[in-house]
Amino acid sequence: MSDSSLTATGRSGTPSLYLRLYSVWYRHMRVYTKNLITNGFPPFLEPLIFLAAIGVGLGKFVTEMGGIAYLPFLGSGLLVTASMFTAAFECTYGTFIRLEFDKAYDGMLSAPITVNNLFMGEILWCGTKGFFFALAVLIVVSAFGVLSFTSSLLAPVVGFLTGVMFATLSLLVTSFIKDINQFNFFFTGFLSPMFFFSGVVFSLDNLPPVLQKLAEVFPLTHAVRLVRAACFQEWRVQNVLDLLYVFVLTFVTGYFAIRRLRRRLIS
């Protein structure tokens, strides 16, 4: 056997970790791209609707927010909210359907992959979708002169990190869900309020002190600060703490999510 074959399959004859993760990622990519126009059109259309409804309308009364012109302020925040929602939908409704209705994971686990590989590949796929959705929004807002595309090239990377973070958090929520309708509590009771209280639509400085402290608990707050730093090239020490928050939350929620889902699959 050649050295390259050993690298690809491992010395035990099983596929390498890279190939196992890639196989899960590739499976999700193939399913997603079967309806590429249907799936890929919304991230280009939604920011236009939101900018027109909120940005242009409210922008007539609010010219600046947090020291930034309002439209760029809002447009930069929309980059990571797109990543958040696509990852959350994928790892809640998508994961639950694959787990309980389609039984897709049973067939995938018949291949030489582990439960860890399965969900790590799924998390990476959500990160990829987060990157794509952030890039799509960036293309749209840049085309209308809201943000500079060349100055915001790191923003999709923040979208990737945001997608991964909300993928692990959503998987953890899914591990507790017994009925698909229970996801309404997660989306209506957590994600929707967080959208408005994480500095996307208005600055956190405008909130009462108690809500400012509460906003620091929300994962989206840290993603918004990181993406604004990436868009406007204004990096601060606070952003290091934001990045640390993202990594720690991703690791902790990912660990417990995979652990709980492994038990659920085995049982």
Rosetta silent file (secondary structure, phi, psi, omega in degrees, C-alpha in Angstrom):
SEQUENCE: MSDSSLTATGRSGTPSLYLRLYSVWYRHMRVYTKNLITNGFPPFLEPLIFLAAIGVGLGKFVTEMGGIAYLPFLGSGLLVTASMFTAAFECTYGTFIRLEFDKAYDGMLSAPITVNNLFMGEILWCGTKGFFFALAVLIVVSAFGVLSFTSSLLAPVVGFLTGVMFATLSLLVTSFIKDINQFNFFFTGFLSPMFFFSGVVFSLDNLPPVLQKLAEVFPLTHAVRLVRAACFQEWRVQNVLDLLYVFVLTFVTGYFAIRRLRRRLIS
SCORE:     score description
SCORE:     0.000 S_00000001
   1 L     0.000  137.802 -177.946    0.000    0.000    0.000 S_00000001
   2 L   -76.421  163.138  178.567    1.355    3.455   -0.887 S_00000001
   3 H   -61.732  -37.317 -179.664    1.980    6.208    1.655 S_00000001
   4 H   -65.828  -34.963  178.195   -0.860    8.244    0.140 S_00000001
   5 H   -67.238  -39.774  177.707   -3.258    5.340    0.637 S_00000001
   6 H   -62.760  -38.086  179.124   -2.199    5.050    4.256 S_00000001
   7 H   -64.396  -38.508 -176.028   -2.874    8.750    4.714 S_00000001
   8 H   -77.325  -36.619 -172.907   -6.333    8.412    3.211 S_00000001
   9 H  -107.822  -15.299 -175.443   -7.440    5.236    4.950 S_00000001
  10 L    82.899  159.068 -176.095   -5.331    5.068    8.083 S_00000001
  11 L   -72.523  -17.639  178.799   -3.133    2.157    9.128 S_00000001
  12 L   -86.740   -2.537 -179.194   -6.106    0.203   10.445 S_00000001
  13 L    91.639   -7.633  177.607   -7.779    0.208    7.032 S_00000001
  14 L   -88.433  155.342  179.248  -10.530    2.613    8.104 S_00000001
  15 L   -60.226  151.351  178.246  -10.944    6.021    6.423 S_00000001
  16 L   -67.513  164.793  178.994   -9.003    8.897    7.918 S_00000001
  17 H   -58.583  -41.252  179.569  -10.749   11.413   10.155 S_00000001
  18 H   -57.725  -46.940 -177.993  -10.677   13.942    7.327 S_00000001
  19 H   -67.352  -35.627  179.534  -12.474   11.562    4.941 S_00000001
  20 H   -66.919  -44.309  178.007  -15.060   10.601    7.543 S_00000001
  21 H   -67.037  -40.948 -179.318  -15.916   14.229    8.297 S_00000001
  22 H   -64.152  -36.716 -178.803  -15.832   15.119    4.624 S_00000001
  23 H   -63.470  -39.121  177.377  -18.223   12.284    3.759 S_00000001
  24 H   -68.984  -45.681  178.299  -20.843   13.670    6.164 S_00000001
  25 H   -58.443  -44.365 -176.870  -20.262   17.225    4.937 S_00000001
  26 H   -66.326  -37.100  178.675  -20.484   16.076    1.316 S_00000001
  27 H   -61.848  -46.036  179.617  -23.731   14.211    1.926 S_00000001
  28 H   -66.295  -37.625  179.092  -25.377   17.348    3.346 S_00000001
  29 H   -63.609  -42.165 -179.956  -23.971   19.469    0.533 S_00000001
  30 H   -64.684  -41.319  178.733  -25.407   17.133   -2.124 S_00000001
  31 H   -64.501  -42.356 -177.734  -28.837   17.179   -0.497 S_00000001
  32 H   -66.472  -42.032 -174.769  -28.760   20.978   -0.192 S_00000001
  33 H   -80.921   -5.429  173.336  -27.637   21.633   -3.766 S_00000001
  34 L   -62.192  -31.571  176.708  -30.326   19.407   -5.267 S_00000001
  35 L  -122.600   57.482 -171.359  -32.575   22.458   -4.852 S_00000001
  36 H   -62.185  -42.373 -178.380  -29.857   25.080   -5.097 S_00000001
  37 H   -65.175  -45.261  179.420  -32.018   27.868   -6.526 S_00000001
  38 H   -63.230  -43.941 -177.414  -34.733   27.343   -3.919 S_00000001
  39 H   -79.028  -32.372 -174.134  -32.257   27.078   -1.059 S_00000001
  40 H   -89.362  -15.138 -177.458  -29.773   29.663   -2.286 S_00000001
  41 L   -72.818  -43.707 -176.695  -32.176   32.450   -3.280 S_00000001
  42 H   -53.804  -43.302 -178.516  -33.466   33.512    0.197 S_00000001
  43 H   -63.478  -19.088  175.499  -30.097   34.692    1.598 S_00000001
  44 H   -86.953  -30.150 -176.302  -29.839   37.140   -1.300 S_00000001
  45 H   -86.325  -40.536 -173.915  -33.458   38.333   -1.045 S_00000001
  46 H   -58.719  -43.915  178.907  -33.970   38.559    2.728 S_00000001
  47 H   -64.038  -31.382  176.819  -31.396   41.314    3.410 S_00000001
  48 H   -63.769  -44.329  179.734  -32.960   43.424    0.663 S_00000001
  49 H   -63.344  -44.403 -176.463  -36.382   43.109    2.281 S_00000001
  50 H   -68.781  -41.925  178.838  -35.031   43.872    5.732 S_00000001
  51 H   -64.664  -37.366  179.318  -32.940   46.830    4.600 S_00000001
  52 H   -70.024  -43.291 -175.249  -35.902   48.231    2.691 S_00000001
  53 H   -75.452  -43.799 -175.170  -38.399   47.699    5.512 S_00000001
  54 H  -101.979  -50.652 -173.967  -36.254   48.648    8.491 S_00000001
  55 H   -64.216  -51.493 -177.939  -33.096   50.292    7.205 S_00000001
  56 H   -70.302  -43.784 -179.551  -34.574   52.706    4.691 S_00000001
  57 H   -65.662  -53.813 -179.132  -37.701   53.447    6.724 S_00000001
  58 H   -72.376  -27.726 -179.542  -36.027   53.831   10.110 S_00000001
  59 H   -62.651  -19.980  177.089  -32.942   55.319    8.499 S_00000001
  60 L   -70.603  -24.549 -177.783  -34.930   58.495    7.743 S_00000001
  61 L  -105.589  -25.929 -179.883  -35.217   59.112   11.480 S_00000001
  62 L  -119.431  107.604 -177.178  -31.957   57.518   12.714 S_00000001
  63 L   -89.855  -22.696 -176.381  -28.912   58.635   10.758 S_00000001
  64 E  -145.137  146.074  178.566  -26.261   57.172   13.078 S_00000001
  65 E  -144.865  123.420  179.094  -26.000   54.344   15.583 S_00000001
  66 L    61.049   32.144 -179.541  -22.998   53.563   17.750 S_00000001
  67 L    78.430    9.456 -178.691  -20.874   56.059   15.852 S_00000001
  68 E  -125.234  143.387  173.566  -21.699   54.363   12.513 S_00000001
  69 E   -54.711  142.659 -167.321  -24.123   55.419    9.779 S_00000001
  70 H   -63.108  -43.154 -178.342  -27.316   53.464   10.385 S_00000001
  71 H   -61.247  -46.426  174.317  -27.515   51.437    7.160 S_00000001
  72 H   -62.775  -34.984  176.958  -23.942   50.071    7.514 S_00000001
  73 H   -59.753  -49.112 -179.300  -24.665   49.441   11.209 S_00000001
  74 H   -69.765  -44.194 -177.690  -27.732   47.368   10.346 S_00000001
  75 H   -61.361  -39.276  179.344  -26.224   45.703    7.282 S_00000001
  76 H   -66.835  -36.745  177.935  -23.181   44.450    9.172 S_00000001
  77 H   -66.751  -33.982 -179.493  -25.380   42.917   11.865 S_00000001
  78 H   -65.582  -21.325  179.489  -27.469   41.088    9.270 S_00000001
  79 H   -59.591  -43.188 -176.516  -24.372   39.169    8.137 S_00000001
  80 H   -90.691  -22.538  175.360  -24.318   37.010   11.269 S_00000001
  81 H   -66.936  -34.074  175.433  -28.061   36.818   11.879 S_00000001
  82 H   -62.689  -42.067  178.247  -28.302   35.040    8.521 S_00000001
  83 H   -65.263  -40.081 -179.424  -25.629   32.585    9.703 S_00000001
  84 H   -61.659  -50.662 -174.168  -27.410   32.112   13.019 S_00000001
  85 H   -68.709  -38.043 -179.197  -30.814   31.294   11.576 S_00000001
  86 H   -68.196  -37.724  178.012  -29.570   28.918    8.873 S_00000001
  87 H   -69.231  -39.561 -179.096  -27.480   26.936   11.382 S_00000001
  88 H   -65.043  -44.304  178.747  -30.314   26.888   13.911 S_00000001
  89 H   -64.228  -41.787 -177.318  -32.858   25.572   11.385 S_00000001
  90 H   -63.246  -41.379 -173.775  -30.414   22.952   10.078 S_00000001
  91 H   -98.293    8.560  170.671  -29.551   21.550   13.509 S_00000001
  92 H  -112.218  -80.549 -179.303  -33.046   21.683   14.979 S_00000001
  93 H   -62.075  -44.075 -178.850  -35.712   20.787   12.429 S_00000001
  94 H   -62.582  -49.093 -179.585  -33.218   19.248   10.014 S_00000001
  95 H   -64.466  -42.862 -178.224  -31.482   17.116   12.616 S_00000001
  96 H   -63.047  -42.108  178.660  -34.743   16.074   14.275 S_00000001
  97 H   -64.604  -43.167  177.707  -36.264   14.957   10.957 S_00000001
  98 H   -64.871  -31.722 -176.701  -33.134   12.974   10.070 S_00000001
  99 H   -80.819  -44.672 -170.080  -33.137   11.469   13.559 S_00000001
 100 H  -102.894  -32.116 -173.735  -36.798   10.637   14.135 S_00000001
 101 H  -104.427  -54.436 -178.202  -38.576   10.516   10.765 S_00000001
 102 L   -78.289  -21.500 -175.705  -36.134    9.764    7.957 S_00000001
 103 L    54.270   34.476 -177.979  -33.848    7.600   10.129 S_00000001
 104 H   -65.442  -32.597 -177.973  -31.032    8.904    7.938 S_00000001
 105 H   -67.175  -30.070  178.052  -28.478    8.575   10.707 S_00000001
 106 H   -61.309  -44.302  178.952  -29.056    4.825   10.952 S_00000001
 107 H   -69.079  -38.672 -179.524  -27.964    4.398    7.349 S_00000001
 108 H   -66.107  -35.340 -179.397  -25.041    6.814    7.721 S_00000001
 109 L   -76.331   -8.889  173.482  -23.751    4.957   10.770 S_00000001
 110 L   -74.110  -16.838  173.678  -23.654    1.733    8.776 S_00000001
 111 L   -80.307  166.597 -178.599  -20.625    3.297    7.064 S_00000001
 112 L   -76.073   62.187  173.975  -17.264    3.299    8.883 S_00000001
 113 L  -131.861  158.173  179.069  -17.953    6.496   10.816 S_00000001
 114 L  -100.562  171.485  176.530  -18.708    7.158   14.480 S_00000001
 115 H   -61.995  -38.481  177.226  -21.437    9.248   16.076 S_00000001
 116 H   -59.544  -46.537  178.364  -18.796   11.869   16.823 S_00000001
 117 H   -59.625  -41.465 -176.761  -17.810   11.981   13.142 S_00000001
 118 H   -58.878  -51.109 -175.398  -21.466   12.217   12.155 S_00000001
 119 H   -82.311  -27.340  173.572  -22.295   15.278   14.211 S_00000001
 120 H   -66.453  -39.223  175.449  -18.916   16.956   13.807 S_00000001
 121 H   -63.981  -37.482  178.863  -19.421   16.726   10.038 S_00000001
 122 H   -67.027  -40.352  178.289  -22.894   18.194   10.474 S_00000001
 123 H   -63.367  -42.871  177.914  -21.509   21.064   12.559 S_00000001
 124 H   -63.920  -36.074  176.922  -18.897   21.800    9.878 S_00000001
 125 H   -63.843  -40.736  177.830  -21.631   21.796    7.252 S_00000001
 126 H   -65.579  -36.096  174.517  -23.546   24.387    9.291 S_00000001
 127 H   -62.391  -39.505  177.274  -20.376   26.452    9.500 S_00000001
 128 H   -63.855  -42.288  176.809  -20.139   26.268    5.708 S_00000001
 129 H   -65.076  -37.871  176.736  -23.738   27.419    5.371 S_00000001
 130 H   -61.436  -40.569  176.909  -22.997   30.222    7.825 S_00000001
 131 H   -63.130  -47.739 -178.142  -20.076   31.283    5.617 S_00000001
 132 H   -63.379  -44.245 -178.260  -22.208   31.137    2.458 S_00000001
 133 H   -67.381  -40.713  177.012  -25.138   33.041    3.961 S_00000001
 134 H   -63.393  -40.213  178.107  -22.858   35.749    5.390 S_00000001
 135 H   -64.835  -40.560  179.803  -21.150   36.027    1.997 S_00000001
 136 H   -62.347  -44.856  178.823  -24.511   36.253    0.224 S_00000001
 137 H   -65.124  -40.334  179.041  -25.671   39.075    2.489 S_00000001
 138 H   -61.205  -41.453  178.493  -22.310   40.820    2.076 S_00000001
 139 H   -60.767  -43.369 -177.652  -22.629   40.662   -1.714 S_00000001
 140 H   -67.074  -51.032 -176.356  -26.104   42.206   -1.567 S_00000001
 141 H   -68.857  -29.415  176.531  -25.316   45.016    0.866 S_00000001
 142 H   -70.367  -37.435  179.354  -22.046   45.750   -0.956 S_00000001
 143 H   -61.930  -28.467  179.500  -23.858   45.972   -4.279 S_00000001
 144 L   -98.151   10.338  175.137  -26.020   48.751   -2.812 S_00000001
 145 L    75.321   15.384 -179.150  -23.060   50.565   -1.321 S_00000001
 146 L   -76.321  -41.048  178.173  -23.964   49.811    2.295 S_00000001
 147 L  -130.986  157.672  174.740  -20.639   48.085    3.052 S_00000001
 148 L   -87.556  121.430 -177.387  -17.284   47.829    1.308 S_00000001
 149 L   -63.974  -45.589 -176.261  -16.799   44.286    0.012 S_00000001
 150 H   -67.023  -30.134  179.285  -12.983   44.445   -0.017 S_00000001
 151 H   -82.828  -10.100 -174.241  -12.845   45.817    3.528 S_00000001
 152 H  -115.368   24.616 -174.873  -15.233   43.146    4.830 S_00000001
 153 L   -64.868  -22.836  178.456  -13.569   39.986    3.505 S_00000001
 154 L   -81.517  -12.406 -176.852  -13.183   38.568    7.027 S_00000001
 155 H   -59.820  -43.412  176.968  -16.929   38.890    7.690 S_00000001
 156 H   -62.293  -27.311  175.907  -17.836   35.496    6.102 S_00000001
 157 H   -65.745  -40.952  174.499  -15.215   33.889    8.370 S_00000001
 158 H   -64.024  -35.380  175.669  -17.124   35.296   11.339 S_00000001
 159 H   -61.505  -38.523  176.673  -20.230   33.884    9.651 S_00000001
 160 H   -62.121  -48.700 -179.333  -18.565   30.455    9.655 S_00000001
 161 H   -62.591  -38.260  178.359  -17.776   30.706   13.380 S_00000001
 162 H   -65.718  -42.070  177.722  -21.320   31.895   14.069 S_00000001
 163 H   -61.240  -42.622  178.667  -22.767   28.982   12.116 S_00000001
 164 H   -64.317  -44.888 -178.694  -20.640   26.494   14.051 S_00000001
 165 H   -61.274  -47.439 -178.751  -21.556   28.065   17.402 S_00000001
 166 H   -75.634  -20.786  173.308  -25.300   28.027   16.765 S_00000001
 167 H   -65.813  -47.611 -179.481  -25.063   24.541   15.271 S_00000001
 168 H   -66.228  -40.573  178.293  -23.700   23.127   18.533 S_00000001
 169 H   -63.578  -41.721 -179.037  -26.204   25.107   20.605 S_00000001
 170 H   -70.076  -36.335  175.238  -29.087   23.942   18.417 S_00000001
 171 H   -62.609  -38.198  177.876  -27.927   20.320   18.550 S_00000001
 172 H   -63.888  -42.510  176.754  -27.954   20.553   22.330 S_00000001
 173 H   -62.016  -44.102 -179.583  -31.526   21.842   22.232 S_00000001
 174 H   -60.935  -32.364 -178.815  -32.479   19.065   19.796 S_00000001
 175 H   -64.810  -19.800  179.708  -31.084   16.443   22.167 S_00000001
 176 H   -97.372  -15.331 -171.492  -33.833   17.384   24.667 S_00000001
 177 L   -79.047  133.269  176.836  -36.715   17.673   22.189 S_00000001
 178 L  -108.145  -24.521  179.818  -39.304   14.910   22.019 S_00000001
 179 L  -129.591  135.202 -173.396  -41.854   16.616   19.755 S_00000001
 180 H   -61.482  -26.450  179.459  -40.970   18.729   16.749 S_00000001
 181 H   -69.488  -17.381  179.748  -43.419   21.476   17.791 S_00000001
 182 H   -68.452  -15.801  176.547  -41.339   22.129   20.897 S_00000001
 183 H   -64.722  -18.124  177.694  -38.794   23.953   18.720 S_00000001
 184 H   -58.556  -34.058  179.348  -41.220   26.893   18.757 S_00000001
 185 H   -65.336  -38.826 -178.868  -39.994   27.671   22.278 S_00000001
 186 H   -68.431  -46.324 -176.712  -36.393   27.869   21.064 S_00000001
 187 H   -75.605  -46.247 -176.761  -37.100   30.078   18.057 S_00000001
 188 H   -79.003  -36.327 -174.700  -39.828   32.287   19.517 S_00000001
 189 H   -91.102  -15.841 -176.912  -38.572   32.390   23.088 S_00000001
 190 H  -126.201  -58.007 -174.494  -34.806   32.619   22.496 S_00000001
 191 H   -67.234  -45.578 -178.116  -33.631   33.345   18.953 S_00000001
 192 H   -63.397  -48.800  176.137  -36.203   36.018   18.056 S_00000001
 193 H   -61.721  -37.411 -179.595  -35.723   38.111   21.240 S_00000001
 194 H   -62.748  -33.407  178.559  -31.957   37.713   20.910 S_00000001
 195 H   -57.389  -37.929 -175.736  -32.155   39.167   17.396 S_00000001
 196 H   -91.096  -16.252 -176.118  -33.454   42.437   18.841 S_00000001
 197 L  -118.574   31.952  178.127  -31.341   42.561   22.011 S_00000001
 198 L  -125.594   15.771  176.583  -27.877   41.719   20.662 S_00000001
 199 L    85.224   17.002  179.419  -26.982   44.979   18.967 S_00000001
 200 L   -79.676  -52.975 -174.121  -28.216   44.113   15.477 S_00000001
 201 L   -89.488  -35.212  178.175  -30.974   46.709   15.053 S_00000001
 202 L  -144.148  160.330 -176.046  -29.868   49.232   17.690 S_00000001
 203 L   -69.240  144.291  178.190  -26.832   49.811   19.882 S_00000001
 204 H   -65.211  -22.534  179.175  -26.632   48.063   23.246 S_00000001
 205 H   -62.573  -20.688 -179.320  -25.759   51.422   24.799 S_00000001
 206 H   -83.503   -7.200 -179.061  -29.420   52.382   24.370 S_00000001
 207 L   -85.997  155.184  172.376  -30.572   49.545   26.634 S_00000001
 208 L   -61.388  153.453 -177.560  -31.071   49.831   30.409 S_00000001
 209 H   -51.957  -38.522 -178.992  -28.017   48.615   32.407 S_00000001
 210 H   -64.333  -43.271 -179.968  -29.746   45.364   33.400 S_00000001
 211 H   -71.650  -28.823  175.431  -30.517   44.479   29.787 S_00000001
 212 H   -63.087  -41.960  178.430  -26.983   45.417   28.744 S_00000001
 213 H   -67.472  -38.909  178.497  -25.630   42.814   31.157 S_00000001
 214 H   -65.111  -37.266 -179.456  -28.190   40.275   29.945 S_00000001
 215 H   -62.345  -28.380  179.303  -27.193   40.948   26.342 S_00000001
 216 L   -68.538  -18.333  177.697  -23.633   39.874   27.155 S_00000001
 217 L   -78.915  -28.218 -175.926  -24.964   36.378   27.850 S_00000001
 218 L   -70.056  131.707  178.891  -26.453   36.093   24.360 S_00000001
 219 H   -61.350  -35.365 -176.135  -24.172   34.354   21.829 S_00000001
 220 H   -64.612  -31.889  179.176  -25.304   36.647   19.018 S_00000001
 221 H   -54.665  -44.869 -176.553  -23.998   39.735   20.844 S_00000001
 222 H   -72.786  -35.814  176.681  -20.423   38.505   20.543 S_00000001
 223 H   -66.221  -38.788  179.625  -20.843   37.464   16.917 S_00000001
 224 H   -64.711  -43.624  179.709  -22.235   40.918   16.058 S_00000001
 225 H   -64.044  -38.861  179.419  -19.295   42.691   17.687 S_00000001
 226 H   -66.243  -42.249 -176.756  -16.839   40.450   15.833 S_00000001
 227 H   -71.328  -32.669  176.467  -18.462   40.979   12.447 S_00000001
 228 H   -68.925  -37.294  176.213  -18.596   44.760   12.927 S_00000001
 229 H   -63.267  -38.207  179.451  -14.911   44.748   13.826 S_00000001
 230 H   -69.783  -36.425 -176.997  -14.266   42.748   10.640 S_00000001
 231 H   -75.794  -37.637 -173.690  -16.375   45.075    8.482 S_00000001
 232 H  -108.110    4.978  176.667  -15.058   48.372    9.792 S_00000001
 233 L    54.758   43.700  178.680  -11.521   47.263   10.711 S_00000001
 234 L  -123.405   78.960 -176.998  -11.916   48.489   14.287 S_00000001
 235 L   -85.835  136.318  179.519  -10.502   45.710   16.443 S_00000001
 236 L  -128.628  169.377  177.221  -10.499   46.120   20.215 S_00000001
 237 H   -59.589  -34.412  178.803   -9.438   44.048   23.232 S_00000001
 238 H   -55.555  -33.176 -178.446  -13.139   43.289   23.729 S_00000001
 239 H   -68.029  -28.104  174.709  -13.088   41.301   20.486 S_00000001
 240 H   -64.913  -41.595  177.279  -10.545   38.873   21.945 S_00000001
 241 H   -67.118  -36.943  176.771  -13.031   38.147   24.733 S_00000001
 242 H   -61.654  -44.677  179.931  -15.800   37.820   22.140 S_00000001
 243 H   -64.854  -39.603  177.546  -13.744   35.261   20.225 S_00000001
 244 H   -63.119  -41.310  177.453  -12.976   33.379   23.439 S_00000001
 245 H   -58.324  -46.923 -178.622  -16.698   33.310   24.261 S_00000001
 246 H   -60.194  -45.696 -178.292  -17.493   31.835   20.841 S_00000001
 247 H   -66.792  -43.485 -178.237  -14.857   29.089   21.170 S_00000001
 248 H   -66.525  -46.327 -179.711  -15.773   28.150   24.755 S_00000001
 249 H   -63.515  -40.100  179.182  -19.523   28.056   24.094 S_00000001
 250 H   -62.329  -45.795 -178.763  -18.996   26.029   20.919 S_00000001
 251 H   -65.157  -47.210 -175.756  -16.805   23.483   22.703 S_00000001
 252 H   -66.536  -50.186 -178.607  -19.056   23.114   25.771 S_00000001
 253 H   -68.019  -35.321  178.102  -22.378   22.902   23.924 S_00000001
 254 H   -64.727  -41.528 -179.434  -20.855   20.694   21.228 S_00000001
 255 H   -61.505  -50.798 -176.703  -19.465   18.250   23.797 S_00000001
 256 H   -72.962  -32.278  178.166  -22.744   17.813   25.654 S_00000001
 257 H   -64.037  -48.675 -178.957  -24.865   17.837   22.483 S_00000001
 258 H   -66.293  -38.316  178.695  -22.924   14.999   20.858 S_00000001
 259 H   -60.891  -46.271 -179.124  -22.813   13.088   24.134 S_00000001
 260 H   -69.943  -40.821 -179.925  -26.588   13.270   24.567 S_00000001
 261 H   -68.430  -30.836  175.413  -27.354   12.545   20.902 S_00000001
 262 H   -61.994  -45.089  178.460  -25.040    9.507   20.994 S_00000001
 263 H   -62.341  -39.625 -178.556  -27.110    8.078   23.852 S_00000001
 264 H   -67.858  -38.100  178.215  -30.303    8.823   21.960 S_00000001
 265 H   -67.541  -42.170 -178.666  -29.085    7.100   18.816 S_00000001
 266 H   -66.386  -38.126 -178.813  -27.916    4.021   20.701 S_00000001
 267 L   -77.222    0.000    0.000  -31.185    3.705   22.606 S_00000001
